[in-house]
């Protein structure tokens, strides 16, 4: 609000104030209800200015006040004129920092990705959707960046990932400000050291920056679940064929174990065998027969060698 003090001369009669907005191109006389500039002469002459019209940004509009006597208008000396310009600037330069700007704010809301079991499926979200900017036409002026990733260190603690460490390499946004996360078999513990990603919750911190340099952060969390925990293993009954064995018969050695089935599968065509290390053990109740069996637990073939003399 602008206050204007104009000398008052009771000898010469009443004084009238005439205010024009856009006084050069299309002058319009304004009053108490005019927008965006209004003028109130009921007490001390006051101007009020408010607008949320983004089309005015960058415009320079002149306004003028003319003061004159109502009874003495024969000469130019009986009136006084003063003019000024109004420069309309963008509030986006000050979003979040100037309390005098009505309805301006910049906030962020946390987001949680769906849980994943190293499926290899990509999840994506446009991070700008989790930030609220008022006025909304300032949205296009905000820049976003992923500034950190924290998660399990594989030893029961947490760490902040840096450089080319996976998943810090996922801490990037594309041209549409999308954050993308993905974990597959090669990211499971002990699968690929360069992309090792232990099960647990990973927190991505995204920062938004206004034109004026103010920043707001929010978090995007993503939990990858160990696919080997709580699963059910099934294996067909172990049957040696033929079930009879002739002592010292070498031809009846090397009986291969049946394939172990793991259920449920994680995501076709992957199964838990892509992730989980299976350990085979066996027991034989009869000690005499047990002495005849030799179990081979090679990486490629699980088998019994049978030899009794």
C-alpha positions as CSV (number, residue, x, y, z in Angstrom):
1,X,0.0,0.0,0.0
2,X,1.3,3.5,-0.9
3,X,0.3,6.6,1.0
4,X,0.2,9.9,-0.8
5,X,0.1,13.2,1.0
6,X,-1.2,16.2,-1.0
7,X,-1.3,19.7,0.4
8,X,-4.9,21.0,0.9
9,X,-5.8,24.6,0.4
10,X,-9.1,25.6,2.0
11,X,-9.0,29.0,0.4
12,X,-9.2,27.7,-3.2
13,X,-12.0,25.2,-2.6
14,X,-12.2,21.5,-3.0
15,X,-9.5,19.3,-4.5
16,X,-10.2,16.3,-6.7
17,X,-7.8,13.3,-7.3
18,X,-7.9,11.5,-10.6
19,X,-5.8,8.3,-11.0
20,X,-5.2,6.6,-14.3
21,X,-3.7,3.1,-14.7
22,X,-1.8,2.3,-17.9
23,X,-1.8,6.0,-18.5
24,X,0.1,5.9,-21.8
25,X,-1.4,3.0,-23.9
26,X,-5.0,2.8,-22.6
27,X,-5.6,5.1,-19.6
28,X,-8.3,3.9,-17.2
29,X,-9.5,5.9,-14.3
30,X,-9.3,3.7,-11.2
31,X,-11.2,3.6,-7.8
32,X,-11.4,1.5,-4.7
33,X,-12.5,-1.7,-6.5
34,X,-10.2,-1.5,-9.5
35,X,-7.6,-4.2,-10.2
36,X,-4.8,-4.8,-10.1
37,X,-4.2,-1.2,-8.9
38,X,-6.9,0.5,-6.7
39,X,-7.1,3.9,-5.2
40,X,-8.9,5.0,-2.0
41,X,-9.3,8.7,-1.4
42,X,-11.8,8.5,1.5
43,X,-9.1,9.3,4.1
44,X,-5.4,9.6,3.3
45,X,-4.9,8.9,-0.4
46,X,-3.8,5.3,-0.6
47,X,-2.9,3.0,-3.5
48,X,-3.3,-0.8,-3.2
49,X,-1.8,-3.3,-5.7
50,X,-2.3,-7.0,-5.9
51,X,-2.4,-9.5,-8.8
52,X,-1.9,-13.2,-9.4
53,X,-2.0,-12.9,-13.2
54,X,1.2,-14.6,-14.5
55,X,0.7,-12.8,-17.8
56,X,1.8,-9.6,-16.2
57,X,5.3,-11.0,-15.4
58,X,7.9,-8.9,-17.1
59,X,5.5,-6.0,-17.9
60,X,6.1,-2.4,-17.0
61,X,2.8,-0.4,-16.7
62,X,2.7,3.3,-16.0
63,X,0.1,5.0,-13.8
64,X,-0.6,8.7,-13.1
65,X,-2.2,10.9,-10.5
66,X,-3.7,14.3,-11.3
67,X,-4.6,16.7,-8.5
68,X,-6.7,19.7,-9.4
69,X,-9.1,22.3,-7.9
70,X,-12.7,21.7,-8.7
71,X,-13.5,25.4,-9.0
72,X,-10.3,26.7,-10.6
73,X,-9.4,24.8,-13.7
74,X,-8.7,27.7,-16.2
75,X,-4.9,27.4,-16.1
76,X,-2.4,24.5,-16.0
77,X,-1.2,26.0,-12.7
78,X,-4.4,24.8,-11.1
79,X,-3.5,21.2,-11.3
80,X,-0.6,18.9,-10.5
81,X,0.4,15.6,-12.2
82,X,2.8,12.9,-11.1
83,X,3.5,9.5,-12.8
84,X,5.4,6.3,-12.0
85,X,5.8,2.8,-13.5
86,X,4.9,-0.5,-12.0
87,X,7.3,-3.4,-12.9
88,X,5.8,-6.8,-12.5
89,X,8.3,-9.4,-11.5
90,X,8.0,-13.2,-11.1
91,X,7.3,-14.5,-7.6
92,X,9.1,-17.7,-8.6
93,X,12.4,-16.0,-7.7
94,X,11.2,-15.9,-4.1
95,X,9.1,-19.0,-3.6
96,X,9.5,-20.3,-0.1
97,X,11.6,-17.4,1.2
98,X,9.4,-14.2,1.3
99,X,6.6,-14.3,3.8
100,X,5.1,-11.1,2.3
101,X,4.2,-13.0,-0.9
102,X,0.7,-14.3,-0.6
103,X,0.1,-18.0,-1.4
104,X,3.7,-18.9,-2.2
105,X,5.1,-22.2,-0.9
106,X,7.4,-25.1,-1.8
107,X,7.1,-28.4,0.0
108,X,7.9,-32.1,-0.6
109,X,6.1,-35.3,0.3
110,X,7.9,-38.7,0.8
111,X,7.2,-41.6,-1.5
112,X,7.6,-45.4,-1.1
113,X,8.2,-47.6,-4.1
114,X,6.5,-51.1,-4.2
115,X,8.6,-53.8,-2.6
116,X,10.7,-56.0,-4.9
117,X,12.4,-59.4,-4.7
118,X,15.2,-58.9,-7.3
119,X,12.7,-59.4,-10.1
120,X,14.6,-57.3,-12.6
121,X,11.5,-55.1,-13.1
122,X,12.0,-51.3,-13.3
123,X,10.0,-49.0,-11.1
124,X,9.9,-45.3,-12.0
125,X,8.3,-42.1,-10.6
126,X,8.5,-38.5,-11.7
127,X,9.9,-36.8,-8.6
128,X,8.3,-33.4,-9.4
129,X,4.9,-35.1,-8.7
130,X,6.0,-35.3,-5.0
131,X,6.7,-31.6,-4.7
132,X,4.1,-28.9,-4.4
133,X,4.8,-25.4,-5.6
134,X,2.5,-22.4,-5.2
135,X,1.8,-20.6,-7.4
136,X,1.7,-23.6,-9.7
137,X,3.1,-21.7,-12.7
138,X,6.4,-21.7,-10.8
139,X,6.6,-25.5,-11.2
140,X,8.6,-25.2,-14.5
141,X,11.2,-23.1,-12.8
142,X,12.2,-25.7,-10.1
143,X,15.2,-28.0,-10.8
144,X,15.6,-31.4,-9.2
145,X,18.5,-33.6,-8.3
146,X,19.2,-36.9,-6.5
147,X,21.7,-36.0,-3.8
148,X,22.2,-39.2,-1.8
149,X,21.4,-42.9,-1.4
150,X,21.6,-44.8,1.9
151,X,20.9,-48.4,2.5
152,X,22.1,-51.7,4.1
153,X,25.9,-52.4,4.1
154,X,25.5,-56.2,4.1
155,X,26.9,-56.4,7.6
156,X,23.9,-55.4,9.7
157,X,24.5,-51.7,9.4
158,X,23.7,-48.8,6.9
159,X,25.9,-46.8,4.7
160,X,25.8,-43.9,2.2
161,X,26.7,-45.0,-1.3
162,X,29.1,-42.9,-3.3
163,X,30.7,-42.7,-6.7
164,X,30.1,-45.7,-8.9
165,X,28.8,-47.9,-6.1
166,X,25.5,-49.6,-6.9
167,X,22.8,-48.4,-6.3
168,X,24.4,-44.8,-6.2
169,X,24.5,-45.1,-10.0
170,X,20.7,-45.1,-9.9
171,X,20.8,-41.7,-8.1
172,X,20.2,-39.9,-11.4
173,X,17.1,-38.3,-13.0
174,X,16.3,-38.3,-16.7
175,X,15.2,-35.3,-18.7
176,X,11.7,-35.8,-17.4
177,X,12.9,-35.8,-13.7
178,X,12.1,-39.5,-13.4
179,X,13.8,-41.6,-10.7
180,X,14.2,-45.2,-11.8
181,X,15.1,-48.2,-9.6
182,X,15.8,-51.8,-10.5
183,X,17.3,-54.9,-9.0
184,X,17.8,-58.3,-10.6
185,X,19.7,-61.5,-10.0
186,X,23.1,-60.0,-10.5
187,X,22.4,-57.5,-7.7
188,X,21.7,-60.1,-5.1
189,X,24.3,-60.6,-2.4
190,X,27.2,-62.7,-3.6
191,X,26.0,-62.7,-7.2
192,X,28.0,-59.8,-8.8
193,X,30.4,-57.8,-6.5
194,X,30.2,-54.7,-8.8
195,X,26.4,-54.6,-8.5
196,X,26.1,-56.1,-5.0
197,X,22.9,-54.8,-3.4
198,X,22.0,-56.5,-0.1
199,X,18.4,-56.9,0.9
200,X,16.9,-54.1,2.9
201,X,15.5,-50.5,2.5
202,X,17.2,-47.9,0.4
203,X,16.5,-44.2,0.8
204,X,17.0,-41.8,-2.1
205,X,17.0,-38.1,-1.1
206,X,15.8,-35.8,-3.8
207,X,16.4,-32.0,-3.7
208,X,14.3,-29.3,-5.4
209,X,15.9,-25.9,-6.0
210,X,14.0,-22.6,-6.7
211,X,15.1,-19.8,-8.9
212,X,16.2,-17.9,-5.8
213,X,18.4,-20.8,-4.6
214,X,16.2,-22.1,-1.8
215,X,16.0,-25.9,-1.5
216,X,13.5,-28.5,-0.3
217,X,14.3,-32.2,0.1
218,X,12.1,-35.3,0.4
219,X,12.8,-39.0,0.4
220,X,12.0,-41.9,-1.9
221,X,12.3,-45.3,-0.2
222,X,12.6,-48.7,-1.9
223,X,12.8,-52.1,-0.1
224,X,14.2,-55.1,-1.8
225,X,13.4,-58.4,0.0
226,X,15.6,-61.4,0.4
227,X,13.9,-64.0,-1.9
228,X,15.5,-66.9,-0.1
229,X,13.9,-66.3,3.3
230,X,10.7,-68.1,4.1
231,X,10.6,-70.2,1.0
232,X,9.6,-73.9,0.7
233,X,11.8,-76.6,-0.8
234,X,10.4,-79.8,-2.2
235,X,12.2,-82.8,-3.6
236,X,10.8,-86.1,-5.0
237,X,11.4,-89.2,-2.9
238,X,14.9,-90.6,-3.4
239,X,14.6,-93.9,-5.2
240,X,17.6,-95.9,-6.4
241,X,16.9,-98.0,-9.5
242,X,17.4,-100.9,-9.4
243,X,16.7,-101.1,-5.7
244,X,18.9,-104.3,-5.5
245,X,22.7,-104.1,-5.5
246,X,25.1,-106.9,-6.3
247,X,28.2,-106.7,-4.1
248,X,31.3,-105.4,-6.0
249,X,29.1,-104.4,-9.0
250,X,30.9,-101.3,-10.3
251,X,28.2,-100.7,-12.9
252,X,25.7,-99.7,-10.2
253,X,27.7,-96.6,-9.0
254,X,27.0,-93.0,-9.7
255,X,23.3,-92.7,-9.0
256,X,22.3,-89.0,-9.7
257,X,20.0,-87.3,-7.2
258,X,16.6,-86.0,-8.6
259,X,16.3,-82.3,-9.3
260,X,15.3,-80.1,-6.3
261,X,12.3,-77.9,-6.9
262,X,12.0,-74.5,-5.2
263,X,8.7,-72.9,-4.8
264,X,7.4,-70.3,-5.3
265,X,9.3,-68.8,-8.2
266,X,10.3,-65.2,-8.0
267,X,9.6,-64.0,-11.5
268,X,9.6,-66.1,-14.6
269,X,11.8,-67.2,-16.1
270,X,13.9,-66.7,-13.0
271,X,13.5,-69.1,-10.0
272,X,15.0,-69.0,-6.6
273,X,17.9,-71.2,-7.8
274,X,19.1,-68.0,-9.5
275,X,19.6,-66.5,-6.1
276,X,19.8,-69.0,-3.3
277,X,22.6,-71.4,-2.5
278,X,21.1,-74.9,-1.8
279,X,22.9,-77.2,0.5
280,X,22.3,-81.0,0.2
281,X,22.9,-83.4,3.1
282,X,21.8,-87.0,3.6
283,X,21.4,-89.5,6.4
284,X,21.0,-93.3,6.2
285,X,19.5,-95.0,9.2
286,X,21.3,-98.4,8.5
287,X,25.0,-98.0,9.3
288,X,25.9,-100.9,7.1
289,X,24.3,-99.3,4.1
290,X,25.6,-95.9,5.1
291,X,29.1,-97.3,4.7
292,X,28.4,-98.2,1.1
293,X,27.3,-94.7,0.0
294,X,29.6,-91.8,-0.9
295,X,27.8,-88.5,-1.6
296,X,29.3,-86.1,-4.2
297,X,28.2,-82.5,-3.8
298,X,29.8,-80.9,-6.9
299,X,28.5,-77.5,-8.2
300,X,27.0,-79.2,-11.3
301,X,25.9,-82.7,-10.1
302,X,24.7,-84.1,-6.9
303,X,25.1,-87.9,-6.7
304,X,25.7,-91.0,-4.7
305,X,28.4,-93.4,-5.5
306,X,27.5,-96.9,-4.3
307,X,30.2,-99.4,-3.6
308,X,30.1,-102.3,-1.2
309,X,32.5,-105.2,-0.9
